[in-house]
Every structure is written in structure tokens, then in C-alpha cells.
Amino acid sequence: MKPKRFALVCGGALTATAVAAGVWTTWFRPPYALAGTPSADVTVKAEKSRYPDVAATAEDVDGLLRVYVQRLEAGDAEGLARLAGPDYDRPDADARTLVRKYGAGARGHVEATVAEGLVDYFSQVHLAYEKTGQRQELLLVKDDGHWWVALGDGDPAAGR
């Protein structure tokens, strides 16, 4: 193979690899992440079930639940509102209410139990805040390949 042609082939292969890596990390990485502080003390587990998909769902939503608790602990209602699913409008008021109600509890250990779901794009999570003894039911919605918190107005199942 001629050197010029070899260089073009190698350059094309490197470009294709870089584009594929960029697409992979952009499409499959959730659009939310833990901040540097505060730390979130969360244990995520699956409800006892004979179905293995409950454990898989618990693993999938682990990162979102940690981010959720971290935003509560930090009092970050704006950041919490950004965790609302794309099919939800005006999540700000709900986010402020959640921060007021569960923010203090999020400063201690939080136990999150992912329940067995009826459909693969909804997941009910039971949160127990050890510091305050509070309990919370949280609905998570899967859309565009990512899990989101059901906050605000909307019907995420309408487009299905």
C-alpha cells in the first residue's frame, strides 16, 4: 500500500473511532452526575422478587438516586428540577417542596428500595431517611434511555 493511501486509511479509521467514542459517551451517559460535594450516603437495593429485572433496574437507577439525595441534601431545588423527565413541565415547585420536606433527612443515611414494577419504563422506589424517620415514595420514569424523576406536570406514558 502506498504511504499516502495508508495515511488516509489510518486517519479515517482514527476519525471514525473518535466519533464512535464521542457518540457512545454522549448517548449512553446520563445527563446528570454527582457533584463534588456534599457526599450522598445512600444504599440502593432491589425489593425481594423472583424476577431478575428488579435487581437490574436497581443497578440502573443507582446513580440517579444518589444524585437525587445529593440535590436534596444540598438544598439545590434547581438541580433537583433538572432531574425531572423530559415529558414533565414546570417541576420547579415540586422540587422546592421536596427540598423543604426531605432536605434534612437527606443529610443522614438514606435507604432506597426499588420495587417490582409492572412496566419496564416506570419504577417505584421507597426511600427511608434514617435521620428523620421519614418515608418517601418516588416514581422514576425511563425515557430516551435514561431514568428520570417524575416531577411536575405531565404524562410520560402518553407517547408510548
C-alpha positions as a Python dict, from the first residue, in 0.01 Angstrom:
ca = {
    (1, 'M'): (0, 0, 0),
    (2, 'K'): (130, 345, -84),
    (3, 'P'): (229, 569, 210),
    (4, 'K'): (-22, 840, 118),
    (5, 'R'): (-309, 594, 92),
    (6, 'F'): (-201, 424, 417),
    (7, 'A'): (-203, 761, 596),
    (8, 'L'): (-554, 838, 465),
    (9, 'V'): (-687, 498, 575),
    (10, 'C'): (-530, 533, 921),
    (11, 'G'): (-658, 889, 956),
    (12, 'G'): (-1007, 780, 853),
    (13, 'A'): (-1004, 492, 1099),
    (14, 'L'): (-889, 719, 1383),
    (15, 'T'): (-1157, 974, 1299),
    (16, 'A'): (-1427, 706, 1290),
    (17, 'T'): (-1308, 569, 1625),
    (18, 'A'): (-1310, 914, 1785),
    (19, 'V'): (-1660, 988, 1655),
    (20, 'A'): (-1788, 650, 1778),
    (21, 'A'): (-1636, 710, 2124),
    (22, 'G'): (-1791, 1057, 2141),
    (23, 'V'): (-2132, 924, 2041),
    (24, 'W'): (-2104, 638, 2290),
    (25, 'T'): (-2020, 862, 2586),
    (26, 'T'): (-2281, 1124, 2491),
    (27, 'W'): (-2571, 891, 2416),
    (28, 'F'): (-2522, 637, 2690),
    (29, 'R'): (-2404, 859, 2973),
    (30, 'P'): (-2685, 1005, 3182),
    (31, 'P'): (-2732, 1383, 3154),
    (32, 'Y'): (-2683, 1421, 3531),
    (33, 'A'): (-2395, 1342, 3764),
    (34, 'L'): (-2294, 1368, 4127),
    (35, 'A'): (-2140, 1697, 4225),
    (36, 'G'): (-1814, 1711, 4420),
    (37, 'T'): (-1997, 1787, 4745),
    (38, 'P'): (-2191, 1705, 4953),
    (39, 'S'): (-2143, 1331, 4966),
    (40, 'A'): (-2461, 1125, 4940),
    (41, 'D'): (-2497, 842, 5193),
    (42, 'V'): (-2735, 617, 5000),
    (43, 'T'): (-2784, 242, 4990),
    (44, 'V'): (-2979, 122, 4686),
    (45, 'K'): (-3122, -228, 4686),
    (46, 'A'): (-3382, -426, 4496),
    (47, 'E'): (-3702, -542, 4660),
    (48, 'K'): (-3708, -920, 4706),
    (49, 'S'): (-3853, -1061, 4387),
    (50, 'R'): (-3848, -1373, 4177),
    (51, 'Y'): (-3783, -1154, 3873),
    (52, 'P'): (-3417, -1069, 3798),
    (53, 'D'): (-3509, -744, 3623),
    (54, 'V'): (-3579, -580, 3962),
    (55, 'A'): (-3211, -614, 4055),
    (56, 'A'): (-3109, -487, 3711),
    (57, 'T'): (-3337, -185, 3749),
    (58, 'A'): (-3192, -113, 4095),
    (59, 'E'): (-2846, -111, 3940),
    (60, 'D'): (-2965, 117, 3657),
    (61, 'V'): (-3123, 375, 3889),
    (62, 'D'): (-2845, 376, 4150),
    (63, 'G'): (-2672, 684, 4006),
    (64, 'L'): (-2994, 883, 3970),
    (65, 'L'): (-3097, 808, 4328),
    (66, 'R'): (-2758, 921, 4459),
    (67, 'V'): (-2783, 1244, 4259),
    (68, 'Y'): (-3142, 1293, 4383),
    (69, 'V'): (-3041, 1257, 4750),
    (70, 'Q'): (-2736, 1479, 4697),
    (71, 'R'): (-2952, 1757, 4549),
    (72, 'L'): (-3194, 1727, 4843),
    (73, 'E'): (-2909, 1742, 5094),
    (74, 'A'): (-2756, 2046, 4923),
    (75, 'G'): (-3091, 2227, 4914),
    (76, 'D'): (-3050, 2251, 4536),
    (77, 'A'): (-3409, 2274, 4411),
    (78, 'E'): (-3292, 2395, 4070),
    (79, 'G'): (-3063, 2094, 4030),
    (80, 'L'): (-3338, 1865, 4155),
    (81, 'A'): (-3580, 2008, 3896),
    (82, 'R'): (-3331, 1920, 3621),
    (83, 'L'): (-3376, 1553, 3718),
    (84, 'A'): (-3738, 1565, 3601),
    (85, 'G'): (-3819, 1361, 3296),
    (86, 'P'): (-3832, 1535, 2958),
    (87, 'D'): (-4209, 1482, 2943),
    (88, 'Y'): (-4266, 1680, 3263),
    (89, 'D'): (-4336, 2055, 3265),
    (90, 'R'): (-4282, 2302, 3548),
    (91, 'P'): (-4102, 2077, 3800),
    (92, 'D'): (-3969, 2375, 4000),
    (93, 'A'): (-4248, 2394, 4259),
    (94, 'D'): (-4236, 2020, 4323),
    (95, 'A'): (-3856, 2035, 4357),
    (96, 'R'): (-3876, 2316, 4614),
    (97, 'T'): (-4137, 2123, 4812),
    (98, 'L'): (-3920, 1809, 4813),
    (99, 'V'): (-3613, 2003, 4931),
    (100, 'R'): (-3816, 2159, 5214),
    (101, 'K'): (-3973, 1829, 5314),
    (102, 'Y'): (-3680, 1583, 5280),
    (103, 'G'): (-3365, 1800, 5278),
    (104, 'A'): (-3289, 1746, 5646),
    (105, 'G'): (-3341, 1371, 5616),
    (106, 'A'): (-3105, 1355, 5320),
    (107, 'R'): (-2822, 1474, 5548),
    (108, 'G'): (-2819, 1126, 5707),
    (109, 'H'): (-2822, 775, 5565),
    (110, 'V'): (-3092, 704, 5307),
    (111, 'E'): (-3209, 354, 5220),
    (112, 'A'): (-3362, 324, 4870),
    (113, 'T'): (-3556, 10, 4781),
    (114, 'V'): (-3651, -39, 4417),
    (115, 'A'): (-3990, -212, 4391),
    (116, 'E'): (-4103, -466, 4137),
    (117, 'G'): (-4258, -274, 3850),
    (118, 'L'): (-4546, -354, 3620),
    (119, 'V'): (-4391, -196, 3312),
    (120, 'D'): (-4026, -157, 3218),
    (121, 'Y'): (-4032, 224, 3190),
    (122, 'F'): (-4172, 302, 3539),
    (123, 'S'): (-4005, 217, 3866),
    (124, 'Q'): (-4137, 283, 4214),
    (125, 'V'): (-3872, 348, 4479),
    (126, 'H'): (-3927, 353, 4855),
    (127, 'L'): (-3689, 591, 5034),
    (128, 'A'): (-3628, 573, 5408),
    (129, 'Y'): (-3449, 870, 5568),
    (130, 'E'): (-3284, 735, 5884),
    (131, 'K'): (-3205, 1076, 6034),
    (132, 'T'): (-3568, 1192, 6041),
    (133, 'G'): (-3757, 863, 6014),
    (134, 'Q'): (-3937, 994, 5706),
    (135, 'R'): (-4053, 771, 5424),
    (136, 'Q'): (-4100, 874, 5063),
    (137, 'E'): (-4243, 707, 4755),
    (138, 'L'): (-4066, 817, 4439),
    (139, 'L'): (-4167, 736, 4083),
    (140, 'L'): (-3888, 703, 3828),
    (141, 'V'): (-3953, 713, 3454),
    (142, 'K'): (-3730, 578, 3177),
    (143, 'D'): (-3722, 795, 2866),
    (144, 'D'): (-3463, 838, 2593),
    (145, 'G'): (-3256, 560, 2750),
    (146, 'H'): (-3218, 734, 3088),
    (147, 'W'): (-3403, 722, 3418),
    (148, 'W'): (-3565, 1043, 3543),
    (149, 'V'): (-3763, 1153, 3849),
    (150, 'A'): (-4134, 1214, 3795),
    (151, 'L'): (-4161, 1582, 3896),
    (152, 'G'): (-4405, 1843, 3776),
    (153, 'D'): (-4693, 1804, 3532),
    (154, 'G'): (-4701, 1554, 3252),
    (155, 'D'): (-4782, 1207, 3134),
    (156, 'P'): (-4467, 1019, 3029),
    (157, 'A'): (-4673, 720, 2914),
    (158, 'A'): (-4881, 928, 2670),
    (159, 'G'): (-4627, 899, 2387),
    (160, 'R'): (-4587, 522, 2423),
}
